[in-house]
Amino acid sequence: MDTIQIDGWQGRLGEGLAPRQLLAVLWAATDKTAKEIARLMDCSHYTVKQQLDDARFKLGNQRTTRGLCLEAMRRGIIAPLVLALFVGGEHAQVRPIRRPDAPRTQLVVRAQRLDEAQWAA
């Protein structure tokens, strides 16, 4: 199976996207704008937008580029290249987020202007 590797991402050809669409989706997964992708692919940014729109349509009418990338990952079309390095035998434990037991309170101070008649009283 043929693959394309770009900037820490790998895309699989023959999974429903055309090669240029897959290339645009891979660059979009690296958090690049359409203009930046266009410079890298040597084409117009309108062409990149159209390729991303076509890929969105093929993958189920995704509304955003982020949704397109997530759907492509879910379907196994693109995947990040991850190299896990474990130093020694100890692994860091993930600590849960601690929430306060009691709800937070808020101190509200009200200021009021006093007229001269109220000062005299």
C-alpha positions as CSV (number, residue, x, y, z in Angstrom):
1,M,0.0,0.0,0.0
2,D,1.4,3.4,-0.9
3,T,1.8,6.1,1.7
4,I,2.7,9.8,1.8
5,Q,4.7,11.1,4.7
6,I,4.7,14.8,5.6
7,D,5.9,16.6,8.7
8,G,5.2,13.8,11.2
9,W,2.0,12.6,9.4
10,Q,1.4,9.7,7.2
11,G,-1.4,9.3,4.6
12,R,-2.6,6.2,2.9
13,L,-3.4,6.3,-0.8
14,G,-6.3,4.3,-2.2
15,E,-8.6,5.0,0.8
16,G,-11.1,7.3,-0.9
17,L,-9.1,10.5,-1.4
18,A,-7.2,11.6,-4.5
19,P,-3.5,12.0,-4.1
20,R,-3.6,15.9,-4.2
21,Q,-6.6,15.9,-1.8
22,L,-4.7,13.6,0.6
23,L,-1.7,15.9,0.3
24,A,-3.8,18.9,1.2
25,V,-5.4,17.1,4.1
26,L,-2.0,16.1,5.5
27,W,-0.7,19.7,5.3
28,A,-4.0,20.8,7.0
29,A,-3.4,18.3,9.8
30,T,-0.1,20.1,10.4
31,D,-2.1,23.2,11.2
32,K,-1.2,25.2,8.1
33,T,-3.5,27.7,6.4
34,A,-4.7,27.4,2.8
35,K,-2.2,30.0,1.6
36,E,0.7,28.2,3.3
37,I,-0.4,24.8,1.9
38,A,-0.7,26.5,-1.6
39,R,2.9,27.7,-1.4
40,L,4.1,24.2,-0.4
41,M,2.0,22.4,-3.1
42,D,2.9,25.1,-5.8
43,C,-0.7,26.0,-6.6
44,S,-3.3,28.6,-5.9
45,H,-4.9,28.9,-2.5
46,Y,-8.3,28.6,-4.2
47,T,-7.2,25.2,-5.6
48,V,-6.3,24.1,-2.1
49,K,-9.6,25.3,-0.7
50,Q,-11.4,23.4,-3.5
51,Q,-9.4,20.2,-2.8
52,L,-10.2,20.4,0.9
53,D,-13.9,21.0,0.1
54,D,-13.9,17.9,-2.2
55,A,-12.2,15.9,0.6
56,R,-14.9,17.1,3.1
57,F,-17.6,16.0,0.7
58,K,-16.0,12.6,0.2
59,L,-15.7,12.1,4.0
60,G,-19.2,12.9,4.9
61,N,-19.8,16.7,4.5
62,Q,-17.5,17.8,7.3
63,R,-18.0,21.5,8.2
64,T,-14.5,22.5,9.2
65,T,-11.0,21.5,8.2
66,R,-10.5,20.2,11.8
67,G,-13.5,18.0,11.4
68,L,-12.1,16.8,8.1
69,C,-8.8,15.9,9.7
70,L,-10.5,14.1,12.6
71,E,-12.7,12.1,10.2
72,A,-9.7,11.1,8.1
73,M,-7.9,10.0,11.3
74,R,-11.0,8.0,12.4
75,R,-11.2,6.2,9.0
76,G,-7.5,5.5,9.1
77,I,-6.6,7.6,6.1
78,I,-4.2,9.8,7.9
79,A,-2.2,9.1,11.1
80,P,0.5,10.8,13.1
81,L,3.9,9.3,13.1
82,V,4.6,8.7,16.8
83,L,7.8,7.5,18.3
84,A,7.4,6.7,22.0
85,L,10.5,6.9,24.0
86,F,10.5,5.5,27.5
87,V,13.5,6.3,29.6
88,G,14.1,3.6,32.2
89,G,11.3,1.5,33.5
90,E,9.3,4.2,35.2
91,H,6.3,5.8,33.5
92,A,4.9,9.1,34.6
93,Q,1.4,8.7,36.0
94,V,-1.3,11.0,34.8
95,R,-2.8,13.0,37.6
96,P,-6.5,13.7,37.6
97,I,-7.7,17.3,37.6
98,R,-8.8,18.1,41.2
99,R,-12.0,20.0,41.6
100,P,-12.8,21.9,44.8
101,D,-15.2,20.1,47.1
102,A,-17.3,23.2,47.9
103,P,-18.6,25.6,45.3
104,R,-16.6,28.8,44.9
105,T,-18.0,31.9,46.6
106,Q,-18.0,35.4,45.3
107,L,-17.7,38.6,47.3
108,V,-19.9,41.4,46.0
109,V,-19.5,45.0,47.2
110,R,-22.1,47.6,46.5
111,A,-21.2,51.2,46.4
112,Q,-23.8,53.9,46.6
113,R,-23.5,57.7,46.1
114,L,-24.9,59.8,48.9
115,D,-26.5,63.1,48.3
116,E,-25.9,66.2,50.5
117,A,-29.3,65.8,52.1
118,Q,-28.3,62.2,53.1
119,W,-25.0,63.5,54.6
120,A,-26.8,66.0,56.8
121,A,-29.2,63.4,58.2
